Amino acid sequence: MHSPSAETGDPNVSTITLTRADSGKVVNIRVGDTLALPPDENPTTGYRWAMETRDEEVVALQSAVYVHSKYDSADLGSSGWRSFTFHAKKVGSVTLQLKLWRVWEGDASIVERFRVTLQVQE
């Protein structure tokens, strides 16, 4: 789960990648760490991952980009994932929650949630 950050070269700073299997867990990270959440999605079905809750003062969203699967082409109907990247800014506890939904159908369309509690330490 932890790996030294290639961005900073600092051995004390890590990039942590979580998967769907980490939903519901408590994860310990350090100030300066980067957290990546790459849940898979197929946007052509209309279902997309979106942030539901977060605390920008403790862990800030850096980016949310869609990446096509290397096994599929970029053609209509291909799968991939929306990669959410966060940066741990200060000590604290925060819960990140994402939802897989069709935005135009509202909360009734939510088919899955991803939730993780982050304990940010020095």
VENZIHU-V186507 format. One record per residue. N is the residue number from 0. RES is the residue in three letters. PSI is psi in degrees with one decimal (999 if undefined). BURIAL is # if it has 16 or more other C-alpha atoms within 10 Angstrom, else .. D_LAST is the distance of its C-alpha to the last C-alpha in Angstrom with 1 decimal. Layout:
n:N res:RES psi:PSI burial:BURIAL d_last:D_LAST
n:N res:RES psi:PSI burial:BURIAL d_last:D_LAST
This chain:
n:0 res:MET psi:-43.0 burial:. d_last:18.0
n:1 res:HIS psi:138.6 burial:. d_last:15.3
n:2 res:SER psi:145.8 burial:. d_last:16.8
n:3 res:PRO psi:144.3 burial:# d_last:15.9
n:4 res:SER psi:123.9 burial:# d_last:16.1
n:5 res:ALA psi:-24.5 burial:. d_last:19.6
n:6 res:GLU psi:-43.7 burial:. d_last:19.0
n:7 res:THR psi:-23.9 burial:. d_last:16.7
n:8 res:GLY psi:0.6 burial:. d_last:17.7
n:9 res:ASP psi:119.6 burial:. d_last:14.2
n:10 res:PRO psi:-15.0 burial:. d_last:14.0
n:11 res:ASN psi:-7.2 burial:. d_last:10.2
n:12 res:VAL psi:132.7 burial:# d_last:10.6
n:13 res:SER psi:159.5 burial:# d_last:12.6
n:14 res:THR psi:122.2 burial:# d_last:15.2
n:15 res:ILE psi:125.3 burial:# d_last:15.6
n:16 res:THR psi:124.7 burial:. d_last:19.2
n:17 res:LEU psi:155.3 burial:# d_last:20.3
n:18 res:THR psi:177.1 burial:. d_last:24.0
n:19 res:ARG psi:-30.1 burial:. d_last:26.2
n:20 res:ALA psi:-17.7 burial:. d_last:25.9
n:21 res:ASP psi:-4.3 burial:. d_last:22.3
n:22 res:SER psi:134.0 burial:# d_last:23.6
n:23 res:GLY psi:-5.8 burial:. d_last:23.0
n:24 res:LYS psi:164.4 burial:. d_last:20.0
n:25 res:VAL psi:127.6 burial:. d_last:16.6
n:26 res:VAL psi:129.7 burial:. d_last:14.1
n:27 res:ASN psi:127.3 burial:. d_last:10.5
n:28 res:ILE psi:170.7 burial:# d_last:8.6
n:29 res:ARG psi:155.4 burial:# d_last:5.4
n:30 res:VAL psi:132.8 burial:# d_last:5.5
n:31 res:GLY psi:-20.1 burial:# d_last:8.7
n:32 res:ASP psi:154.7 burial:# d_last:10.2
n:33 res:THR psi:137.5 burial:# d_last:13.7
n:34 res:LEU psi:130.7 burial:# d_last:15.4
n:35 res:ALA psi:130.0 burial:# d_last:19.2
n:36 res:LEU psi:104.5 burial:# d_last:21.6
n:37 res:PRO psi:64.7 burial:# d_last:25.1
n:38 res:PRO psi:140.8 burial:# d_last:27.5
n:39 res:ASP psi:152.7 burial:# d_last:31.1
n:40 res:GLU psi:161.4 burial:# d_last:33.7
n:41 res:ASN psi:92.8 burial:# d_last:37.3
n:42 res:PRO psi:-19.5 burial:# d_last:37.6
n:43 res:THR psi:-15.0 burial:. d_last:41.4
n:44 res:THR psi:-10.0 burial:. d_last:41.5
n:45 res:GLY psi:-14.5 burial:. d_last:40.0
n:46 res:TYR psi:125.5 burial:# d_last:37.0
n:47 res:ARG psi:149.1 burial:# d_last:33.7
n:48 res:TRP psi:139.0 burial:# d_last:30.0
n:49 res:ALA psi:150.0 burial:# d_last:28.6
n:50 res:MET psi:135.9 burial:. d_last:25.5
n:51 res:GLU psi:-44.7 burial:. d_last:26.3
n:52 res:THR psi:148.8 burial:. d_last:23.1
n:53 res:ARG psi:164.6 burial:# d_last:19.7
n:54 res:ASP psi:102.2 burial:. d_last:17.5
n:55 res:GLU psi:-18.8 burial:. d_last:17.3
n:56 res:GLU psi:-29.9 burial:. d_last:15.0
n:57 res:VAL psi:-49.6 burial:# d_last:12.0
n:58 res:VAL psi:117.1 burial:# d_last:13.3
n:59 res:ALA psi:138.5 burial:# d_last:16.2
n:60 res:LEU psi:125.5 burial:# d_last:19.2
n:61 res:GLN psi:-41.1 burial:. d_last:19.9
n:62 res:SER psi:157.9 burial:. d_last:23.2
n:63 res:ALA psi:97.2 burial:# d_last:25.6
n:64 res:VAL psi:150.4 burial:. d_last:28.4
n:65 res:TYR psi:131.2 burial:# d_last:31.1
n:66 res:VAL psi:124.9 burial:. d_last:31.7
n:67 res:HIS psi:145.1 burial:# d_last:35.1
n:68 res:SER psi:139.7 burial:. d_last:35.3
n:69 res:LYS psi:-13.5 burial:. d_last:36.4
n:70 res:TYR psi:-11.8 burial:. d_last:39.1
n:71 res:ASP psi:156.6 burial:. d_last:40.6
n:72 res:SER psi:176.6 burial:. d_last:42.1
n:73 res:ALA psi:14.8 burial:. d_last:41.1
n:74 res:ASP psi:163.7 burial:. d_last:44.2
n:75 res:LEU psi:131.0 burial:. d_last:44.6
n:76 res:GLY psi:-2.3 burial:. d_last:43.4
n:77 res:SER psi:154.8 burial:. d_last:40.9
n:78 res:SER psi:173.5 burial:# d_last:37.6
n:79 res:GLY psi:-151.4 burial:# d_last:34.1
n:80 res:TRP psi:154.7 burial:# d_last:30.7
n:81 res:ARG psi:114.5 burial:# d_last:28.7
n:82 res:SER psi:116.2 burial:# d_last:25.4
n:83 res:PHE psi:127.6 burial:# d_last:22.6
n:84 res:THR psi:132.1 burial:# d_last:19.6
n:85 res:PHE psi:157.0 burial:# d_last:16.5
n:86 res:HIS psi:126.4 burial:# d_last:13.5
n:87 res:ALA psi:114.8 burial:# d_last:10.1
n:88 res:LYS psi:-39.2 burial:# d_last:10.0
n:89 res:LYS psi:165.4 burial:# d_last:7.8
n:90 res:VAL psi:137.8 burial:# d_last:6.3
n:91 res:GLY psi:-177.7 burial:# d_last:9.5
n:92 res:SER psi:135.4 burial:# d_last:12.1
n:93 res:VAL psi:145.6 burial:# d_last:14.8
n:94 res:THR psi:126.0 burial:. d_last:17.9
n:95 res:LEU psi:133.6 burial:# d_last:19.4
n:96 res:GLN psi:129.6 burial:# d_last:23.1
n:97 res:LEU psi:156.2 burial:# d_last:25.6
n:98 res:LYS psi:143.9 burial:# d_last:29.4
n:99 res:LEU psi:113.7 burial:# d_last:32.2
n:100 res:TRP psi:171.4 burial:# d_last:35.1
n:101 res:ARG psi:109.8 burial:# d_last:38.0
n:102 res:VAL psi:-38.8 burial:. d_last:37.1
n:103 res:TRP psi:-13.8 burial:. d_last:40.7
n:104 res:GLU psi:-7.7 burial:. d_last:41.3
n:105 res:GLY psi:-169.2 burial:. d_last:38.5
n:106 res:ASP psi:-23.5 burial:. d_last:36.5
n:107 res:ALA psi:-18.8 burial:. d_last:39.6
n:108 res:SER psi:-1.9 burial:. d_last:39.0
n:109 res:ILE psi:123.0 burial:# d_last:35.5
n:110 res:VAL psi:-15.5 burial:. d_last:35.9
n:111 res:GLU psi:149.1 burial:. d_last:32.3
n:112 res:ARG psi:146.7 burial:# d_last:28.8
n:113 res:PHE psi:126.8 burial:# d_last:25.5
n:114 res:ARG psi:133.2 burial:# d_last:22.7
n:115 res:VAL psi:139.2 burial:# d_last:19.2
n:116 res:THR psi:127.1 burial:# d_last:16.5
n:117 res:LEU psi:128.4 burial:# d_last:12.9
n:118 res:GLN psi:104.4 burial:# d_last:10.2
n:119 res:VAL psi:124.6 burial:# d_last:7.1
n:120 res:GLN psi:164.3 burial:# d_last:3.8
n:121 res:GLU psi:999 burial:. d_last:0.0
